Amino acid sequence: MKTKILFLLFISVISFEIADCKPYRYPMRPGNSKWKEQKTYVGKVKLCNIPDSILNRMPSLDLIESVFEFPFIQNLILYDDCIDGINRMKDIFNGLDDMLKRNDLPFLLYQYYLQDSTKLNYTREIILEIILSHPDILIKLDKAVKNEMLGNCLDKLNNRTTKKCFLSMKSMTTSTFLMIRLISHLDNNYYRNIIDSDVEIKSFSENCGIPTEATTTKIIYEAIRFRNR
Protein backbone atom coordinates (compact mmCIF):
# COMPACT_ATOMS: atom_id res chain seq x y z
CA MET A 1 0.00 0.00 0.00
CA LYS A 2 2.84 2.39 0.89
CA THR A 3 4.54 1.71 -2.46
CA LYS A 4 1.27 2.37 -4.31
CA ILE A 5 0.77 5.70 -2.50
CA LEU A 6 4.32 6.79 -3.31
CA PHE A 7 3.81 5.84 -6.98
CA LEU A 8 0.59 7.88 -7.16
CA LEU A 9 2.33 10.85 -5.54
CA PHE A 10 5.14 10.55 -8.11
CA ILE A 11 2.60 10.58 -10.96
CA SER A 12 0.97 13.69 -9.46
CA VAL A 13 4.33 15.47 -9.35
CA ILE A 14 5.07 14.49 -12.96
CA SER A 15 1.64 15.73 -14.10
CA PHE A 16 2.17 19.04 -12.34
CA GLU A 17 5.65 19.48 -13.80
CA ILE A 18 4.43 18.75 -17.32
CA ALA A 19 1.85 21.52 -16.99
CA ASP A 20 4.48 23.88 -15.59
CA CYS A 21 7.45 23.16 -17.88
CA LYS A 22 9.03 25.75 -20.14
CA PRO A 23 9.55 24.76 -23.79
CA TYR A 24 12.19 26.28 -26.04
CA ARG A 25 10.90 29.33 -27.91
CA TYR A 26 11.82 28.75 -31.54
CA PRO A 27 13.01 32.07 -33.01
CA MET A 28 12.39 30.84 -36.57
CA ARG A 29 8.75 30.02 -37.29
CA PRO A 30 6.44 30.11 -40.33
CA GLY A 31 6.00 33.71 -41.42
CA ASN A 32 9.44 34.84 -40.23
CA SER A 33 11.51 36.54 -42.95
CA LYS A 34 14.43 34.10 -42.65
CA TRP A 35 11.92 31.24 -42.79
CA LYS A 36 10.58 32.55 -46.10
CA GLU A 37 14.10 32.93 -47.47
CA GLN A 38 14.88 29.26 -46.81
CA LYS A 39 13.38 27.25 -49.69
CA THR A 40 14.07 23.65 -48.61
CA TYR A 41 12.40 21.53 -45.93
CA VAL A 42 15.74 20.44 -44.48
CA GLY A 43 16.89 24.06 -44.40
CA LYS A 44 13.77 25.13 -42.50
CA VAL A 45 14.18 22.28 -40.01
CA LYS A 46 17.79 23.23 -39.37
CA LEU A 47 16.69 26.78 -38.59
CA CYS A 48 14.76 25.24 -35.71
CA ASN A 49 17.62 23.23 -34.20
CA ILE A 50 18.04 24.07 -30.51
CA PRO A 51 21.46 25.58 -29.65
CA ASP A 52 23.63 22.97 -27.92
CA SER A 53 24.28 25.37 -25.03
CA ILE A 54 20.53 25.33 -24.31
CA LEU A 55 19.76 21.72 -25.26
CA ASN A 56 22.50 20.25 -23.06
CA ARG A 57 21.10 22.03 -19.98
CA MET A 58 17.41 21.57 -20.78
CA PRO A 59 15.39 19.51 -18.25
CA SER A 60 13.81 16.47 -19.85
CA LEU A 61 10.22 17.64 -19.28
CA ASP A 62 11.06 20.92 -21.00
CA LEU A 63 12.54 18.92 -23.88
CA ILE A 64 9.31 16.95 -24.31
CA GLU A 65 7.31 20.17 -24.63
CA SER A 66 9.98 21.66 -26.90
CA VAL A 67 9.72 18.71 -29.28
CA PHE A 68 5.94 19.07 -29.40
CA GLU A 69 6.34 22.80 -30.10
CA PHE A 70 8.70 22.01 -33.00
CA PRO A 71 6.95 23.42 -36.13
CA PHE A 72 7.35 20.20 -38.12
CA ILE A 73 6.57 17.58 -35.44
CA GLN A 74 3.20 16.77 -37.01
CA ASN A 75 5.04 15.57 -40.12
CA LEU A 76 5.64 12.31 -38.22
CA ILE A 77 1.99 11.49 -38.86
CA LEU A 78 2.56 11.68 -42.63
CA TYR A 79 5.03 8.78 -42.78
CA ASP A 80 3.64 5.32 -43.52
CA ASP A 81 6.70 3.81 -41.83
CA CYS A 82 6.67 5.32 -38.31
CA ILE A 83 10.21 4.30 -37.39
CA ASP A 84 11.65 5.57 -40.66
CA GLY A 85 9.83 8.87 -40.10
CA ILE A 86 11.39 9.31 -36.66
CA ASN A 87 14.86 8.36 -37.90
CA ARG A 88 14.66 10.80 -40.79
CA MET A 89 13.51 13.61 -38.52
CA LYS A 90 16.06 12.99 -35.77
CA ASP A 91 18.84 13.14 -38.35
CA ILE A 92 18.04 16.80 -39.01
CA PHE A 93 16.32 17.94 -35.78
CA ASN A 94 18.56 17.73 -32.71
CA GLY A 95 15.69 18.02 -30.21
CA LEU A 96 14.19 14.69 -31.27
CA ASP A 97 17.64 13.10 -31.53
CA ASP A 98 18.46 14.13 -27.95
CA MET A 99 15.07 12.88 -26.74
CA LEU A 100 15.80 9.37 -28.03
CA LYS A 101 19.18 9.33 -26.26
CA ARG A 102 18.12 10.41 -22.76
CA ASN A 103 17.59 7.54 -20.32
CA ASP A 104 14.86 9.25 -18.28
CA LEU A 105 12.76 10.29 -21.29
CA PRO A 106 10.95 6.99 -22.01
CA PHE A 107 9.22 6.87 -18.60
CA LEU A 108 8.42 10.60 -18.75
CA LEU A 109 6.94 10.13 -22.23
CA TYR A 110 4.80 7.31 -20.85
CA GLN A 111 3.56 9.57 -18.03
CA TYR A 112 2.79 12.21 -20.64
CA TYR A 113 0.84 9.61 -22.60
CA LEU A 114 -1.24 8.79 -19.51
CA GLN A 115 -2.84 12.23 -19.53
CA ASP A 116 -6.51 12.48 -20.46
CA SER A 117 -6.96 12.46 -24.25
CA THR A 118 -8.91 15.72 -24.32
CA LYS A 119 -6.23 17.47 -22.27
CA LEU A 120 -3.36 16.01 -24.26
CA ASN A 121 -5.21 16.39 -27.61
CA TYR A 122 -5.52 13.57 -30.10
CA THR A 123 -2.74 14.73 -32.42
CA ARG A 124 -0.13 14.69 -29.64
CA GLU A 125 -1.45 11.36 -28.43
CA ILE A 126 -0.92 9.81 -31.86
CA ILE A 127 2.56 11.34 -32.18
CA LEU A 128 3.39 9.96 -28.74
CA GLU A 129 2.40 6.47 -29.89
CA ILE A 130 4.75 6.86 -32.83
CA ILE A 131 7.65 7.96 -30.61
CA LEU A 132 6.95 5.36 -27.92
CA SER A 133 7.12 2.61 -30.55
CA HIS A 134 10.72 3.50 -31.44
CA PRO A 135 13.23 0.83 -30.33
CA ASP A 136 15.43 3.40 -28.56
CA ILE A 137 12.46 4.22 -26.33
CA LEU A 138 10.96 0.77 -25.76
CA ILE A 139 14.27 -0.82 -24.81
CA LYS A 140 14.60 1.56 -21.82
CA LEU A 141 11.19 0.77 -20.28
CA ASP A 142 10.73 -2.10 -17.85
CA LYS A 143 8.16 -4.84 -18.43
CA ALA A 144 5.67 -3.55 -15.87
CA VAL A 145 5.45 -0.19 -17.64
CA LYS A 146 5.18 -1.85 -21.06
CA ASN A 147 2.38 -4.08 -19.81
CA GLU A 148 0.49 -1.08 -18.41
CA MET A 149 1.06 0.84 -21.62
CA LEU A 150 -0.54 -1.95 -23.64
CA GLY A 151 -3.72 -1.54 -21.61
CA ASN A 152 -3.55 2.26 -21.90
CA CYS A 153 -3.13 2.00 -25.65
CA LEU A 154 -6.23 -0.20 -25.95
CA ASP A 155 -8.25 2.23 -23.83
CA LYS A 156 -7.10 5.30 -25.75
CA LEU A 157 -7.83 3.72 -29.12
CA ASN A 158 -11.32 2.78 -27.92
CA ASN A 159 -11.86 6.35 -26.71
CA ARG A 160 -10.74 7.88 -30.01
CA THR A 161 -12.89 5.44 -31.99
CA THR A 162 -15.96 6.08 -29.81
CA LYS A 163 -15.58 9.84 -30.15
CA LYS A 164 -14.87 9.57 -33.89
CA CYS A 165 -11.52 11.38 -33.75
CA PHE A 166 -10.78 13.04 -37.09
CA LEU A 167 -7.48 11.14 -37.14
CA SER A 168 -9.16 7.83 -36.35
CA MET A 169 -7.68 5.98 -39.36
CA LYS A 170 -4.11 7.06 -38.58
CA SER A 171 -4.65 6.44 -34.87
CA MET A 172 -5.70 2.86 -35.63
CA THR A 173 -2.33 2.40 -37.33
CA THR A 174 -0.21 4.01 -34.59
CA SER A 175 -2.07 2.27 -31.77
CA THR A 176 -1.89 -1.21 -33.27
CA PHE A 177 1.74 -0.67 -34.26
CA LEU A 178 2.59 0.25 -30.66
CA MET A 179 0.57 -2.73 -29.38
CA ILE A 180 2.34 -5.35 -31.49
CA ARG A 181 5.76 -3.89 -30.66
CA LEU A 182 4.92 -3.91 -26.96
CA ILE A 183 3.88 -7.56 -27.18
CA SER A 184 7.17 -8.40 -28.93
CA HIS A 185 9.05 -6.92 -25.96
CA LEU A 186 6.81 -8.44 -23.29
CA ASP A 187 6.69 -12.04 -24.51
CA ASN A 188 8.72 -13.02 -27.56
CA ASN A 189 7.20 -16.51 -27.71
CA TYR A 190 3.68 -15.10 -27.77
CA TYR A 191 4.78 -12.61 -30.42
CA ARG A 192 6.41 -15.35 -32.53
CA ASN A 193 3.19 -17.37 -32.47
CA ILE A 194 1.30 -14.37 -33.84
CA ILE A 195 3.68 -13.46 -36.66
CA ASP A 196 4.49 -17.05 -37.63
CA SER A 197 0.84 -17.55 -38.53
CA ASP A 198 0.33 -14.13 -40.12
CA VAL A 199 2.84 -12.74 -42.62
CA GLU A 200 1.05 -9.38 -42.84
CA ILE A 201 1.31 -8.79 -39.09
CA LYS A 202 5.01 -9.71 -39.21
CA SER A 203 5.62 -7.16 -41.96
CA PHE A 204 3.56 -4.51 -40.19
CA SER A 205 5.32 -5.04 -36.85
CA GLU A 206 8.71 -4.53 -38.51
CA ASN A 207 8.00 -1.73 -40.97
CA CYS A 208 4.58 -0.30 -40.03
CA GLY A 209 3.05 0.91 -43.30
CA ILE A 210 -0.69 0.93 -43.98
CA PRO A 211 -2.28 -2.14 -42.35
CA THR A 212 -5.33 -3.96 -43.64
CA GLU A 213 -8.46 -4.03 -41.52
CA ALA A 214 -7.82 -7.71 -40.86
CA THR A 215 -4.35 -6.91 -39.51
CA THR A 216 -5.53 -4.20 -37.10
CA THR A 217 -8.45 -6.33 -35.94
CA LYS A 218 -6.16 -9.31 -35.26
CA ILE A 219 -3.62 -7.20 -33.35
CA ILE A 220 -6.34 -5.63 -31.17
CA TYR A 221 -7.74 -9.12 -30.50
CA GLU A 222 -4.29 -10.44 -29.56
CA ALA A 223 -3.57 -7.40 -27.35
CA ILE A 224 -6.83 -7.94 -25.43
CA ARG A 225 -6.13 -11.68 -25.20
CA PHE A 226 -2.59 -11.02 -23.98
CA ARG A 227 -3.81 -8.61 -21.29
CA ASN A 228 -6.47 -11.06 -20.09
CA ARG A 229 -4.18 -14.07 -19.73
C-alpha positions in Angstrom: 0.0 0.0 0.0 2.8 2.4 0.9 4.5 1.7 -2.5 1.3 2.4 -4.3 0.8 5.7 -2.5 4.3 6.8 -3.3 3.8 5.8 -7.0 0.6 7.9 -7.2 2.3 10.8 -5.5 5.1 10.5 -8.1 2.6 10.6 -11.0 1.0 13.7 -9.5 4.3 15.5 -9.3 5.1 14.5 -13.0 1.6 15.7 -14.1 2.2 19.0 -12.3 5.6 19.5 -13.8 4.4 18.8 -17.3 1.9 21.5 -17.0 4.5 23.9 -15.6 7.4 23.2 -17.9 9.0 25.8 -20.1 9.5 24.8 -23.8 12.2 26.3 -26.0 10.9 29.3 -27.9 11.8 28.8 -31.5 13.0 32.1 -33.0 12.4 30.8 -36.6 8.8 30.0 -37.3 6.4 30.1 -40.3 6.0 33.7 -41.4 9.4 34.8 -40.2 11.5 36.5 -43.0 14.4 34.1 -42.6 11.9 31.2 -42.8 10.6 32.6 -46.1 14.1 32.9 -47.5 14.9 29.3 -46.8 13.4 27.3 -49.7 14.1 23.7 -48.6 12.4 21.5 -45.9 15.7 20.4 -44.5 16.9 24.1 -44.4 13.8 25.1 -42.5 14.2 22.3 -40.0 17.8 23.2 -39.4 16.7 26.8 -38.6 14.8 25.2 -35.7 17.6 23.2 -34.2 18.0 24.1 -30.5 21.5 25.6 -29.7 23.6 23.0 -27.9 24.3 25.4 -25.0 20.5 25.3 -24.3 19.8 21.7 -25.3 22.5 20.3 -23.1 21.1 22.0 -20.0 17.4 21.6 -20.8 15.4 19.5 -18.3 13.8 16.5 -19.8 10.2 17.6 -19.3 11.1 20.9 -21.0 12.5 18.9 -23.9 9.3 17.0 -24.3 7.3 20.2 -24.6 10.0 21.7 -26.9 9.7 18.7 -29.3 5.9 19.1 -29.4 6.3 22.8 -30.1 8.7 22.0 -33.0 7.0 23.4 -36.1 7.4 20.2 -38.1 6.6 17.6 -35.4 3.2 16.8 -37.0 5.0 15.6 -40.1 5.6 12.3 -38.2 2.0 11.5 -38.9 2.6 11.7 -42.6 5.0 8.8 -42.8 3.6 5.3 -43.5 6.7 3.8 -41.8 6.7 5.3 -38.3 10.2 4.3 -37.4 11.6 5.6 -40.7 9.8 8.9 -40.1 11.4 9.3 -36.7 14.9 8.4 -37.9 14.7 10.8 -40.8 13.5 13.6 -38.5 16.1 13.0 -35.8 18.8 13.1 -38.4 18.0 16.8 -39.0 16.3 17.9 -35.8 18.6 17.7 -32.7 15.7 18.0 -30.2 14.2 14.7 -31.3 17.6 13.1 -31.5 18.5 14.1 -28.0 15.1 12.9 -26.7 15.8 9.4 -28.0 19.2 9.3 -26.3 18.1 10.4 -22.8 17.6 7.5 -20.3 14.9 9.2 -18.3 12.8 10.3 -21.3 10.9 7.0 -22.0 9.2 6.9 -18.6 8.4 10.6 -18.8 6.9 10.1 -22.2 4.8 7.3 -20.9 3.6 9.6 -18.0 2.8 12.2 -20.6 0.8 9.6 -22.6 -1.2 8.8 -19.5 -2.8 12.2 -19.5 -6.5 12.5 -20.5 -7.0 12.5 -24.2 -8.9 15.7 -24.3 -6.2 17.5 -22.3 -3.4 16.0 -24.3 -5.2 16.4 -27.6 -5.5 13.6 -30.1 -2.7 14.7 -32.4 -0.1 14.7 -29.6 -1.4 11.4 -28.4 -0.9 9.8 -31.9 2.6 11.3 -32.2 3.4 10.0 -28.7 2.4 6.5 -29.9 4.8 6.9 -32.8 7.7 8.0 -30.6 6.9 5.4 -27.9 7.1 2.6 -30.5 10.7 3.5 -31.4 13.2 0.8 -30.3 15.4 3.4 -28.6 12.5 4.2 -26.3 11.0 0.8 -25.8 14.3 -0.8 -24.8 14.6 1.6 -21.8 11.2 0.8 -20.3 10.7 -2.1 -17.8 8.2 -4.8 -18.4 5.7 -3.6 -15.9 5.5 -0.2 -17.6 5.2 -1.8 -21.1 2.4 -4.1 -19.8 0.5 -1.1 -18.4 1.1 0.8 -21.6 -0.5 -2.0 -23.6 -3.7 -1.5 -21.6 -3.6 2.3 -21.9 -3.1 2.0 -25.7 -6.2 -0.2 -26.0 -8.3 2.2 -23.8 -7.1 5.3 -25.7 -7.8 3.7 -29.1 -11.3 2.8 -27.9 -11.9 6.4 -26.7 -10.7 7.9 -30.0 -12.9 5.4 -32.0 -16.0 6.1 -29.8 -15.6 9.8 -30.1 -14.9 9.6 -33.9 -11.5 11.4 -33.7 -10.8 13.0 -37.1 -7.5 11.1 -37.1 -9.2 7.8 -36.4 -7.7 6.0 -39.4 -4.1 7.1 -38.6 -4.7 6.4 -34.9 -5.7 2.9 -35.6 -2.3 2.4 -37.3 -0.2 4.0 -34.6 -2.1 2.3 -31.8 -1.9 -1.2 -33.3 1.7 -0.7 -34.3 2.6 0.2 -30.7 0.6 -2.7 -29.4 2.3 -5.3 -31.5 5.8 -3.9 -30.7 4.9 -3.9 -27.0 3.9 -7.6 -27.2 7.2 -8.4 -28.9 9.1 -6.9 -26.0 6.8 -8.4 -23.3 6.7 -12.0 -24.5 8.7 -13.0 -27.6 7.2 -16.5 -27.7 3.7 -15.1 -27.8 4.8 -12.6 -30.4 6.4 -15.3 -32.5 3.2 -17.4 -32.5 1.3 -14.4 -33.8 3.7 -13.5 -36.7 4.5 -17.1 -37.6 0.8 -17.5 -38.5 0.3 -14.1 -40.1 2.8 -12.7 -42.6 1.0 -9.4 -42.8 1.3 -8.8 -39.1 5.0 -9.7 -39.2 5.6 -7.2 -42.0 3.6 -4.5 -40.2 5.3 -5.0 -36.9 8.7 -4.5 -38.5 8.0 -1.7 -41.0 4.6 -0.3 -40.0 3.0 0.9 -43.3 -0.7 0.9 -44.0 -2.3 -2.1 -42.3 -5.3 -4.0 -43.6 -8.5 -4.0 -41.5 -7.8 -7.7 -40.9 -4.4 -6.9 -39.5 -5.5 -4.2 -37.1 -8.4 -6.3 -35.9 -6.2 -9.3 -35.3 -3.6 -7.2 -33.3 -6.3 -5.6 -31.2 -7.7 -9.1 -30.5 -4.3 -10.4 -29.6 -3.6 -7.4 -27.3 -6.8 -7.9 -25.4 -6.1 -11.7 -25.2 -2.6 -11.0 -24.0 -3.8 -8.6 -21.3 -6.5 -11.1 -20.1 -4.2 -14.1 -19.7 
